[in-house]
Amino acid sequence: MSLTELSSLLRAHLRLVIAIPLMLALLTASYCWGVMPDMYTAEVSIYALAKTAVSDNNGNSVTYNDLSASQLLANDFAELARNDQLQEDTARALGLEDLDDFRISIKSSSTTRVIKVDISAEDPRMAASVANELTAQIGQTAIRVMDLDAVNVINPARVPTEPSGPSRLKYTILSLPVGFFLIVAALILHDILDTRVHSGSEIEDMLGISVIGHVPVSKER
């Protein structure tokens, strides 16, 4: 399909092209503001004091000063946070069945050794509690298995007072182009599957002959 044909197709169904994205945006907004719960994020900042050097998997000495220490430790801590046993211990300490309802994020700066543990949940108090307990569990495990000198909490998690998400406005705005592409794809697919002849010009293109006349069809019986 050429751009000219696509443009003609869209003009022929201009009302749908406008209405469908707007309807999808309206539905998305209704869902985001009416159904989606607020999420609260509690953050803990920790500092891991590593020994001068550690050994890699091949037994070679690797100095943290020679590498991105914060990123290495953040990756290690992220793996620990995903450990089933560690999550079970955290949940058990808080009287929870599991941590499936919590989103866990561990990140670090490329210029510091400060590692941030973010816990997001619908309940702000539980988000703070899980953040503090999980950090404690990670610290104890890291000291034991990673041979760190210490894992110090710079600031414990506080109960968040403002929601961190979801990004309702972003989802609503993104639904507009999504709706546009969906209706365009549907129109193109319908046009490809429609094998009926709609005009004399289509007959000329298909058969290579000229149309010499049109016979009107009366709707009266």
N, C-alpha and C positions, 0 to 999 in steps of 0.2 A: 504494500500500500504506500503510495507516494504521499508527500506532505500535503499536496493539494487535495487529494482524496480524503486524507485524515481531517483536514480543515473543514471540508464540506460535510463530512460525517458529524463532526462536533457541532457545526452550525445547525445541522438538521435536528440535533438532539440537545440544543443549548440549554433548555430548561432542566433536563436531567443532569447535564454536566455541572450546572450550578447547584441544583437542589440536593444531589446525593452527597457531595462533600459537606454541605451545610448541615444536612441531617445527621451525618456521621459525627461531625463536630459537636452537634447538640447532644447526641446520645453519649458521646465520650465525656462531655462536660457533666451531664447528668450523673453518669456513673462515678466520675472522679469526685465530684462534690457531694454526691448523695450516698454513695456506697463505700468507696475506698476509705479505710480508716487512716487517721494521722499516724505517722511513724516518728518516734523520738530516738535520737542518737546520743548515747553517753560515750565519752572519750576518756581514755586513760593514757597518760604519757609516761613512758618508762625509759630508763637508761640502763643498758647492759654493759657491765664492766668486764671486758674480755681480757684474758691473759695475753701476753705478748705475741704468742704464736700458737697456732693449732695445726693439726695434720689433716690433709684432705683424704679422700677415699683411697688414694694410692700411697698413702704414708708419707707424702712429701710435706715439708714444713711450709705453711702458708702464713704470712704475717698480715694481720688485719690492717696494719698501717699501709701496707702495699696495695690493698684492695679497698673496695667500698665497704667499709665495716658495717655501716648502718644497713645497707641493702642486704648484705649477707645474713646478718642477724635477723632482719625483718623476714627474709625468706624462711629461715629456720623457725622463727616464732610462728609464722603462718602455718607451717607444716605441723607444728605442735598443736596449734589451735584447732586444726582439722582432725587431730587424733581422737578416735572414738573413746578411748579410755579416759583421756583428759576431759573430754566433754561430759562423759558420764559422771566423773568425779565432781565436776563443777555443778551439774544439775542436782546430784545427790546432796551436795552441801547446801543447796538452796531449796531443797524439798521439791524439785521439779522432776518430771519424768524424762525430759530430754531438752535439747536446745534447738529443736527444729523450728520453733517460732521466732528465733533470733537470727539476725544477719550479722555475721562477724567479718570485720575488715581490719587488716593489719597493714600499715604503711609506714614508710620512713622517708626522711629527706636525704637527698644525695650529698648534703654538706654537713650533716650532724649524725650523731649516733642515737638520737632520740627516736624511739619507736612509738607509734600511736596505735592503740587498740580501740576500735570503734564497734560498739554494739548497738544495733537498731532493733526496736520492738515497739509494739503498740502501747505498752505500759511503760511510762518513763521511769518509774521506780525500779521495775524489774530490769530495765535496760542498764541502769546504774549498778544494780546489785550483781548482775551477770558480768558486767565489765570488770568490776573489782575482783570478783571471785575467780574469773577466768584468768585475769592477769596474775593473780597470786598462784594459781595452779601452773601457769606457763612458767613463771619465775622459778618455782621450786623444781619443776621438771628440767628446765634449761640448765640450772646450776648443777643438777645431778648428771645429766646425760651429755651436756655440751661442755662441761668443765669450765664454766664461767666463774669468775670471782664473785660477782653479785649481780642481781637484777634489782635496781632501785626504782621505786615509783616516784616520779617527779610530782605528779598531782593525781590523787584518786578521782574516780568518776563522780560527778555530781548529777543529781537528778535534773534532767533537762526540763526547761519550762516552756520552750517553744518547739513545735514540730519541725523536723528536718525534711519531711517529705509526706506524701509523694509529690512529684512535680506536676501538679494538676494542670497548670497553665501550659506547660510544655507538651503534655500529652494531648491536650485539646488542640493546640496549634498544629501539632504533627498530624492529627487526624484529617486536617484539610487536604494536604497533598496526597495522603493515603487514599482518601475518598475519591480524589480526582483521578489518580492512576487506576483505581479499581473500576470506575465507571468507563474510563477510556478503554481499558483492557476488555471489559464486557462488551462495549459497542464494537470494537474491532473483531472480537471473536464472533459476535452475532452477525456481523457483516460478512465474515469469511464463510460461515456456515449457511448463510442465506443464499440459496441457489436460484431463487426466483428472479425473473426479469422485471425490472421496475420502470424502464424507460426505453424509448426507441434508440437512444444512443448506446445502450448496452447491447441491443440486438446488432447494431452496426459493428460494434467492437467484437462481438462473438462470431458473427457470421461473415463479416467483411462485405456486407452489402448495404445499400442505402435504403432507408425507409421512405417510401413514396407517399404514404398517407396514414392517417389515424382514423379509426372507426370508434366513435363514442359509444360507450355502453350505458344504456338506460337502466336506472335502478327500479323503474316501474315495471310491474308484471302485467 
